[in-house]
């Protein structure tokens, strides 16, 4: 069920089909890994079979002798900086001193045929002295643990505090201490990492590869090759799924390096198993909470020790840790807290961005704690939350003024009507119902952002809109087209989207942090305003009158009973030698300074969600079957209800996998064990429960036509709600995800 309301708007609040849906359904859309370039070389990556070791030598001579091989590259062939990483550029393009995870790239091969490339790959030899493997957070923290990096196994440590937790705890009615653990989760997008690259006739290196942030990719390629960013083009569209797993560099630098060295087109696509071995994953977590309440159920204090497993390198780890810090107190009024947060190195691949970005980890802890506190207090879990949620205008835990939190209270009150235990379906079947609440900031918090977008009025009767955010399935192309259609009062059919390509689109940032609609949409609306202002002046000239006497409606400017279309005016401007492309930059609203000890906390705008999960548990087998999920979301004004509901539903399904079956495992030598769809199990359609989505009516003035964001909010509270439902069914509380049968019976 998708709730829709009657709208005053013409083109938003409407569930129009995605503008790319026909090509996708027909199978005619070519993804970047489908591209075949004439005279292209086949490229492969030689990877370490050791998870931790010292590199003594890499021997490529025999590989270079294979007929048809055009390049065998190692770290010695990197022109400039041998490092990348979204936050800290510490990830080697090609390893040179140590290997720190199984599958780390050591060499690249490009050849005329696949057979020659694979033969060369088999002829590369390495001399590596194995070192002890660090496989978990606990092992990394051991004082005798081998150092993965010279500075030690703590990549980042920070403490954030407010009030007096000791005093608050000493006066508490109930104090609970618990440890919560969540797993590494793979993204498992349908299109693996891959793409093509070539050098064009102007000497520009073109990299066409699945990604999420083309301009940041371009900068990182530039640093490695030592050439200006303007000599590099990055195109990230179309991308067949990402969920954060393509937000940092995957194949882009390797493709650019090979094209740069060989001056030939190159194609590099990872196999599914290679993606499983070398691709990014979600941080595993271990979180210790000590939380206190008074006799009436009001929260007094929260003491959190957070450990996130970043794997061998940091990637987005520092900012993932920030989101965990920001969400560990939930959307609650907690006057006293201390948060000891740690980002930990292990030899478990590389953890990076994943939908929710540190919030699902913290949410499982704080929402599980809230549910257990409600049991201890003998309070309804919804009533406990209603007592403690922050209200609009209050000062939040990080001294931020809370905006538009009415939706959360409304969502909780609606949840009361849906919070009931379903009837059993057969023998040995126990049923339960669980609840959790989610909060997630939109965007990059206090980090400055200046997204730029553009529109072009084309005289032939269309409007090109240009932004760099990547639509990898979430529907932002359609949503942004609807926003521009609403602003210009023209049909969506007249909008043409040019995005995710540094050749055409300005730098609007990337697709992450639930901010694509907020940033690109706002910037596009500003560009529309510039266009309308310029066109109005031209209309005044056309009518030979003053501009303040000219009106606008439905794509036409009017003076008295005469009208002229925006396309006719664009033609006039071009005949005068003027541009009909209008560009605008948004200064994203933010707090000026981050809370001490953080990089980007707090945010100014937050999404909220409440989830009710109903499950059936088989007492004999310990198998958990979700039966029904209700999700009530406050995401601001909903641009396209069907697309937004699809995002909510997708996040819930992904969250159910995280809660019940998904867990990336490594053996004692640091080798990943489940690396494809056979061994790494994800939910399929038969696992999906009935999902009901409702949107709270709300409006965020800072967003485009009142919108916030939607991409991440629904995955965040799934784990805690499922665990609570299982507790309700069998009477045993779980503190570790996924809830595998042997963990609950």
N, C-alpha and C positions, 0 to 999 in steps of 0.2 A: 504494500500500500504506500502510495506517495501522496502526501497532502499538498494540495494546491489551493490558492485563494484567488478571488477575483482581483485583478490588478488594474491600476490606472495607467499602466505603461502599455505601449504598443508592441515592443519587441523583447523586452525582458520580462521575467516572471513567466516565460512561456517555454514549454518543453518542445522546442523545435528539434528536428533530427540533427545529429552532428553533421557538419558540412563535409566531412570526409567519410561518412558512413557507407555510401554506395561503393566507393573504391575498395574499402576494407572488406565489406561483405562479399563483393564480387571476386575478391582475390586479385584485383588488377593493380593494387597499390604496390609499387616496388620499394621495399625497404633498402637501406643502404648496404646491407649484407647481400642483397640480391643483385646489386649492380655488377655488370661485366664490362670492363674497359678493354679496348683493343690494345694488344701488345702488352698486357699487364703481366707482371711477375707474381708468382705465388709465394706468399711469405708464411713462415712458421717461427715459433719461439722455442728456443732450447731452455728448459727449466731444470732447476735443481731437484734432485731426488733425495736431498738431505734437508731436514728442517732447520738445522742450526749447525754451522760449521765455518771454518776458516778456509778461504779460497787461496790455494797455493799456486795454481796454474790453470789456464784454459787453453786447450790445444785445438786449433781450428784448421791446421794445414791440410789434413786429409779431406776435410769437408770442402775446402776451397777448390780442390782438384776435381770434384764431381762435374761431369759435363753438363753445361746448362746453368750452373750456379753463377749468379751475378754479384752476390754479396754475402759475406759472413761477417757480422758485426759483433764486437764486444765493447766493453766500456772504453777501450782505447780509441774507438772510432767516434766517440761523442764529441762534437765540436766545442761545446761550451760546458754548461752546468749539468752534471750528472745527478740530478735530483728533481723531484716534483712533490706535490702534496698541496691540497687545498688550503691548509692552515700552516703547516710546517713543511717546507720542501726537503724532507729527509728521505723520501723513498727513492732508491736508485733507479734510474732508467734501465740500467743493466748492472747487476751486482759486481762489485770489484774487490772488496776486502773480506766480507762475510756473506753468508746466506743466513737469513733469519726466519724463513718459512719454507715449507715444502712447496715447490712450484715457482719459487722466485726466478725471474728471467735472468739468464746469463749471457745469451747470445741470440741474434736474429739471423735468419736465413732467407734469401730471396732467390728464386730460380725460375727458369723458363717453364718448367712443368712441375706438377705436384710431386711426381715420382723423384725428380732430381732434388727437390727441396727436402723431401723426407729422407732420402739417402744421405744428403749432407748432414741433416739433423742427427742421424744415427752415427755419423763419423766424428762428431764433436766429442772430445774427451775432457774431463775435468779432474783435477786433483784437489779434493776437499778433505780437510781434517775434521771429522765430526766432533761436535761439542754437545754437552748435555742439553736435553730439550726441556723447555719450560712449558708445561701443558695447561696450566690453570692459574687463576688469580692467587690461590693459596700458595702454589709453588713459587710464583713470581715474588710473593711477599716474604718468603723464607729468607732469613738473613744469610744463609749459605747458598742461595740460588745463584746459578751462573748469570752474569750480566749479559743481557741481550744487546744493550747499548752501553757505551763507556760510562755514561752518567748514571746508569743503574736501571732498574725495572719500573720506576715510577716516572711516567712521562709528564704528568702534571698533578700537582697537589695544591689544594686550596681549602680554606676554611671560611665559611660565611656564618655570621651569628647575629642575633638580636635578642635583647632582654637578658634575663637571668634564669637559665633553665634549671639550675640546681634549686633555687628558691621555689620556682613553680612546681618542680617535681616533689619537693618535700611537703607541699600543701595539698597534693593531689589525692583524690579518692581512689583512682585506679591508675596504675602504671603498668604498661605491657611492654615487654622486650621480645622482639622477634627478628629472625634472619630470613630474608627472601632471596630467591635465586631465579634468574631467567636465562634462557639458552642463547647460543648463537643461532641466527636464522638466516638462511640463504634467500636471495631475492627471487630466483627461479623465473625470471622473465622469459617469455617465449623466444625472443630473438637474442641469441648470445652476443657477446661483445664482438665487434668487428666493423669493417668498412674498407674504403679504398682511399688512395692518395695518388696525386699526380702533380707534375710541375707544368703549368700552362705556358703559352707562348710569351707571356710577359714576365716569366720567371717567378710567378707566385705559386707557392706550394698550397695545393688544394687538398684538404683533409675532409672527407665525407664519412663520418663515423657516428654511430649512435652515442648520444651524450645528453647532458642536461644544461650545460652552460658554455655556449660556444666561445664567448669572449674570454672567459677564464682559461679555457682549453688553449686558445690562441696565445695567450700570454705565456702559459707554461711551455708550449712548443717553442716559442720565441727564445725563452731562456736557455733551452737545451741546445737549439741549433745556433744560437748567437746571431740571429738575424732580426730585423725589425718586425714587429707584429703586422705591419701593413703589407709585408711580403708573404703573409700567411692568410689563407681563407679557411674557415671552419664552418661546416654545414652539419647540423645535428638532426635534421629531419628528413624523412620520417624515422622515428625510433620505435622499435617494437617492445615497449615496456622498459621500465627502469626502477621505479620505487626507491630511488636514491642510489641504486647500485651502479649508475653511470654518471653520478654527479662529479666524482673525481676522475682522473685520467685512467683509461683502460688501455685502448690500442692507439690512441691518437698520436702520441709521441713516437711510438715505434713505426707507425705508418709514415709519418713525416720524415723521420730519420732515414728510412729506406728509400723513399722517393727522392730525398735530398742527395743521398749518396749515389744512387743508381741512375738518376734522371729518367727513370721509367715509371709508368703507372704500376701500382702495387696493390694487391688485395690481401688482407689479413683478417681471418675470421676464426675465432676460438671455437673449438668443439664444445659440446655440452659438458663433457668431462673436464675439459680445460677450464671452462667457466666455473665448474664446481671446485676445482683445485685452486685456481688463481684469482677468481673473482672475489669481490668484497662480500661481507656479511654483516649482520647486526652485532653490536657489542653484547657479549654475555655480561651478566651483572650479579653482584652479591651485595645486598643492602641490609645493613643492620639498623633497625628502628627501635627507639625507646620513646613512647608517646604517653602523655598523661592527660587525664580529664578530671573535672571536678564532679561532685555528686549529681549535679544537674545535667551533666553531659556536655559541658563546654570545654573545648580543648584548651589546655594550659601550656603545653610544651611539646616540642618534637626534636629529638636528637637523632640525626641520621649520619651514618657512615656509609658512603657510596664507593663501590669499586666497580669500574667498568673495564672489561678486557678489550684493549685496543688492538690486540694482535702485535705483529712485528713492527708496525709503524703507526703514526698518529692519524694521518689523513684528516678527517673531520673530528677526530676524537676530542680535542679541546672544547669545541663548541657543542658537541654531543653531551659532554659532561656538564656544560652550562645549562642545557635544557633539563637534564636530570636534576640539577640543583634547583632550578626554577619551579619544577613540578613536584618535588618531593613533599611539599606542604599542601599539595592539591589546591583547590580554590577556597581554602578555609582560612578563617581568622585564627591565627596561631601567634599569640603575643611574644612567645619565647621560643627560640630555636637555635640550634647549632648544626651546621652541615659540614661534615668533613668529607671532601670529595677527592677521589683519586682515579687517575687514568693509568692503567697498568699495561706494561709490555708483556706479551707472551710470544711463543712461536706458532700461534694459531692463526695463520694467514694474516689478512689485514681487515680489521673491522672498519666500517665507514658509515656513510649516511644510509639510513633505512627509514622508511615511512614512520613518522613519529619521533625519530631522531633523539633517543634518550628518554622520551616521555613514557613509552610503554613500560620500561624497566622501573622507573620510579613510581608510576601509577599502580603497578601490581603491588608494590610495597605499601603505599599510603592508603589505597582503597581496601586492600585486604585488612590492614590495621583498623580502618574505620568500621568494617563489617564485624570484626572480632570485638571491638570496643562496644558496639551496639549490643552484641550478645551478652557481654559482661554486665552492661548497664541495664539489660532487659528493656532496651528501647527499640522501637522500629528503626531500621537502618536509614530510612528516608527522613524520619523525624530528626535523627541525630545530625544528618547533613544539613537539614533546613535550619537547625540551631546554629550551625557553624559556618555556613557559606558567607563569603564576603558580598556585601551589597554595593550597589552603585554609589559612588561618592566616598566610600570608605578608603582608608589608606591600606594598601596591601602589604604583604610580608616584606616586600623590598622597597617600602616607602613610595610606592607608586599609587596614584589615585585610580581607583577602579572605575572603568567605563562600561556602561551598558551590560550589567550583570543581571538585569531583570529576567532575561531569558532562562538563566540557570534555575532560578527559583520556580519559574513557570514550568520548566521541564520536570523538575522534581515533583511538583504537585500533580502533573499529568502522569508521572511514573507511578504514583500511588494507586491510580486506577488500573494499572497494568500489572501490579506486583502481586501475583498469586501463584500458588503451586499447581501445576497441571496434574491431571489424573494419571495413574499408572496405566501402561499399555499391555501388560502381561505379567506372567510369573517371574519372580526374581527381579522385577523392574522397580526401581525407586526413582521418584521424580523430585526435582528441586528447582528453586528459583533464586537467582542472585542479582545483585545490583552493583553498579559502580558509576562513578562520575569522572569526567575528563575535562581538563583545561589545557589549552595549548596556545602559545603566542603565535601571531601571524608575522612572518618576516624575521629579520635579523636583530630584533631588539634594539639596543643602543648603538649598534654598528651603523655608521652612516651609509646611506644608499641614495644614488641619484639615477634612477632608471630613466632612459630616454626612449621614446617611441615616436613613430611618424605615421602620417596618413598622406596619401596622394590622390587628389581629385583628377581622374582621367577623363578628358572630354568625351571619349567614346561611350561613357555611361557607367563607369564603375569607380569604386573607391578602393585603392590598395591600402591595407593597413600593415604596418611593419613593426615587429618587436622580436627580441632575441630569445624569449622564453620558449622552451620546447614543449610541444604537445606530444607526449609519448603515450597517449591513451586517456588522459584525464579530461579532455574536452575544452581546453582553454581557447583553441582557435575559434570554436563556435561561440563560447561565452564572450570573448572579446569582440567578435563580429556583432553579436547582439548589442553590446554596449555602444559600439560606434553607430550601429543602425538606430538605436534609441536617441543618441545625441544628435545625429544628423537628420533624424526622422525620415529615413529611407529604408526600403526593404533589405533584409539580410542578403537576399539574392544578388544585390548590387555590390556586396563587400567581397573583396579578394584578399586572402591572407598570405603575406610573405613573411616568414618567420624563421628563426633559428639558423640564420645564415649571415655570417659577418659581411658578405658581399652586398647584401641588400638592406638588412635590418640594423638599426642602431643598437647600442648596448643597453638592453633593458634588464640585464641580469639573467639569472638562470631559473629553472623550474625546480624549486625546492622551498621548504619552510612554509608551505601553504600560502605563498605570496604572489603567485603569478598573476592571478586576476587582480589582486589589490594593486600591485606595482604597475603592470602593463596596462591594466584597465584605466587606472588613474592617469597615467602618462598619455594614453590614447585620447582620453577625454580632453586633456589640456591641449593636445595637438588639434583636436576638433574645434576647440574654442578659437585657436589661432586661425584656423582655416575659415571659420565662419566670420571672424572679424575682418580678414582680408577680403573675402568674397562679398561681404556687405559693403565695403568701400567701393569695390568694383561694380556692385549692383547700383549703388548711388550714382556712380558715373554713367552707367548704362541708362538709368532713368532720368539723369540730369537733375538730381535733387539732393537734398541733404541726407546723410546716412541715418540720422535718427528718425527719419520719416519712412525708412524701409523696414519691412517686417519679414519674418521667415516662417515657413511652414512646409513640412513634407518635401524637403529638397528643393524648394523654390523660394526666391526672394520676391516680395511684392511691394509695389507702390500704387496705391489706389486700386484700379482694376487690372493692372498689368503685372505679369509675372515673368521671371526668367530663372531657369534651372541652374543649379550649381555647376552642371557640366558645361553649359553654354558660357558661364562666367569663367570657368577654367580654360576654355578655348580662347577667350578674349585675353586672359592673362598670359597665356603662352604666346599668342601673337604679338604681345608687347615685350616678349623676351623674359617674362617673369616665371618663376618656378611655381608649380602647383603642389609641391611637396611641402608639408608643414610638420616640423619636428618640435617636440616639447620634452622638457626634463622635469621630473617630479623630485622634490626633496621629501623623502619618506619621513613622515612624522615619527619622532622618537624622543626618548628622554636623553638629555645631553650627556649624562655620565652613567657608566655602569656601576652597579653596587660593588663595593670594595671586595676583591677576591674573585670577581667574575669578569668575563669578557664582553657579555652582551645582555646581561640581566639588569632590569626587567624589560618586558615588551609594553607597548602602549595599547595594542588591540589584542583581545583574546577570543578564541572560539570556545564553546562549551558543548558538552554532550552528556546525556544520561542514557545508560544502557540497562535493559532488563533481559536477562538470559534464562531460559527454561531448558532444563536438560532431563534426560532419562539415563540412569546408571544401571548397568547390568551387575547385580551383586555378585554373581558367580565369576564373571570374566573381567570385571573392572572396566568394561568398555563404556565410554561416555558418548551419548548421542545428543547433540543440541537439537531441541525440538522447535523452539521459536525464539526470535530475538526482536525486541522492540528498541529502536534508537530514536531519541528525541534530541534534535540538534539545534543549537543557536549558532548559525553561521552568517548572521546578518541578512540583508535582503538577498533572496535566492534568484540568481540570474536565469538559470535553466533548471527547474526542479527535477527533470528526469536525469540529466547529467549529474547533478548534485547527489541525487539518490543513488545513482550508480557508483559514485565515489564512496558513499557511506556503505553500501552493500559490499563493495570490493574490499574495503578496509576491514569490515566485520569478518568476511571469509578468511582474509589473510591473518586476522587476529585469532580466529579459531584454530588455524593451523599452528600458529605460535603457541597457543594455549594447550593443545591436545596432542599433536603428533610431530611437529617439526623440531629438529634438534641436530645441528651439524656436529658430527663427532670426529675426533682425531684418535689415532692409535698411539701406543706408547712412544713411537718414534716421530710423532708429529705429522703423520700422513693423514689427510682427510679420508674418511671412510665412505661417506655417502655423497656422491658427486654427480648423480644424474637422476632422472625421474623414476628410475627403477629402485634406487637405493635411498633417495631423499624424497620422502612421500609428502605431497601437498594435498590439500583438500580438492575434491572433485565435486561435480554437480550433485552427486548422490549424498554427499556429506553436508550439503547446504540445508539449513533449517528454513522455515518460513521467516522472512525478514520484513518487518514493518518499519517504515521510516516516516517520521514526522518532523516538520520544521517549525520552530517557534518563530512567530512574526517579530522581527527586530530590524533595526536600522542603525548602521554605524556611519556617522557623518563623514568620517575620514576615508571611507571606502568608496569605490565607484558605484554610484547609485545605491549606497548603503551596504554594499557587500563586504564581507570579511574574507574568509577562506574556508576550504572544506576538505582538502586532500588527506589530511592526517588524523583528524579528530576521532574518527570512528574506530581505528585500530587500537587506540590508546587504552580504553578501559575494558577491553574484551577479556583479558586474562584474569583480572580480579573478579569480574562478574561470573565467569565460568567457574572459578575456584569457589566462589561463594555459593553458587547453585549446587555444586557437588557436595559441599559441606551440608547444605540444607537437605540433600537427598540421603546421605549416608552417615552424617554426624561426625565426620572426621575432617579436620581442616588441613589444607595443603599449603605449603610455603615454597614450593618449587615447581616451575614450569619446564617442560610440558607435563600435563597430568596423565602420564602413562599409567596403564593398568596396575603395574607392580608398585607404583608410588601411592596408590589410593586404597588398595585393599590389603 
